[in-house]
Amino acid sequence: MTGGLIKRVSPAMVHSYFEYVTSEYPRGVRHGMLLVQLHGADAGQPWAPVGARRMLGRAGKRADLGLVKPHAFRHTFTSAVLDAADGNTLIARDAGGWASAAMVDEVYGHADVHDPAFDAALRAVWGEA
């Protein structure tokens, strides 16, 4: 690899990527796109964004999940990083590639409604503490 930003990924992601590239990805592709047509006249050509949305839509229906949109993965990932980092928006910003920690806080910052401290705060405001 040359140039670009190197991000940390999970061992499972590295394994999945390696397996895909070495066993399914068409040889000789030079454009660098990850999601490509694997069969037919357009083999090796990048997917259009609509192709990814449709594939996720079909998979969501098959799994009885309802409508699945690609951007939902970004939301789920960022929320999970925030939860794991005890709300540290700098960690979430860097992990998700956001431009600013303020944006992470505005879009994803939320209280854990199951946290005892959240419950205690509400009870104190309600005069029940």
Summary of the structure (lengths in Angstrom):
residues: 129
radius of gyration: 20.2
end to end distance: 57.9
largest distance: 69.3
contacts: 250
relative contact order: 0.06
helix: 52%
strand: 2%
